[in-house]
């Protein structure tokens, strides 16, 4: 998910996507531990997406406090 796509969402939608992404990351980690993961690069992709979502939420929080 790109930053521009994340910025179009409201905070509740971002939080829901964040929860879903964390669950997917957990499931992929379990697959990696058992050796049955098909696409290991997806782990990195999910970590980056989570970081992007958290960054956008933090930016909005800081912007809100500055007002």
C-alpha positions as CSV (number, residue, x, y, z in Angstrom):
1,X,0.0,0.0,0.0
2,X,1.4,3.4,-1.0
3,X,1.5,6.4,1.2
4,X,-0.8,8.3,-1.1
5,X,-3.4,5.5,-0.6
6,X,-3.0,5.6,3.1
7,X,-3.4,9.4,3.3
8,X,-6.8,9.1,1.5
9,X,-8.1,7.0,4.4
10,X,-9.5,8.4,7.7
11,X,-7.9,7.4,11.0
12,X,-10.5,4.6,11.7
13,X,-9.9,3.0,8.3
14,X,-6.1,3.2,8.8
15,X,-6.4,1.6,12.2
16,X,-8.6,-1.2,10.8
17,X,-6.1,-1.8,7.9
18,X,-3.2,-1.7,10.5
19,X,-4.9,-4.4,12.5
20,X,-5.5,-6.6,9.4
21,X,-1.9,-6.1,8.3
22,X,-0.5,-7.0,11.6
23,X,-2.6,-10.2,11.6
24,X,-1.4,-11.1,8.2
25,X,2.2,-10.4,9.2
26,X,1.8,-12.7,12.2
27,X,0.4,-15.5,10.0
28,X,3.3,-15.1,7.6
29,X,5.8,-15.3,10.5
30,X,4.2,-18.6,11.6
31,X,4.5,-19.9,8.0
32,X,8.1,-18.8,7.9
33,X,8.8,-20.6,11.2
34,X,7.3,-23.9,9.8
35,X,9.1,-23.4,6.5
36,X,6.0,-23.3,4.4
37,X,6.1,-19.6,3.3
38,X,5.7,-19.1,-0.4
39,X,6.7,-15.5,-0.8
40,X,9.3,-14.4,1.9
41,X,9.5,-10.9,0.5
42,X,5.9,-10.3,1.6
43,X,7.2,-10.1,5.2
44,X,9.3,-7.1,4.5
45,X,6.5,-5.5,2.4
46,X,4.1,-5.8,5.3
47,X,6.6,-4.4,7.8
48,X,7.1,-1.3,5.6
49,X,3.3,-0.9,5.2
50,X,2.8,-1.0,8.9
51,X,5.5,1.6,9.4
52,X,3.9,3.9,6.7
53,X,0.5,3.6,8.4
54,X,1.9,4.4,11.8
55,X,3.8,7.4,10.3
56,X,0.7,8.9,8.8
57,X,-1.2,8.5,12.0
58,X,1.6,10.1,14.0
59,X,1.8,13.0,11.5
60,X,-1.9,13.6,11.9
61,X,-1.6,13.5,15.7
62,X,1.2,16.0,15.7
63,X,-0.6,18.3,13.2
64,X,-3.7,18.2,15.4
65,X,-1.7,19.1,18.5
66,X,0.0,22.0,16.7
67,X,-3.4,23.7,16.0
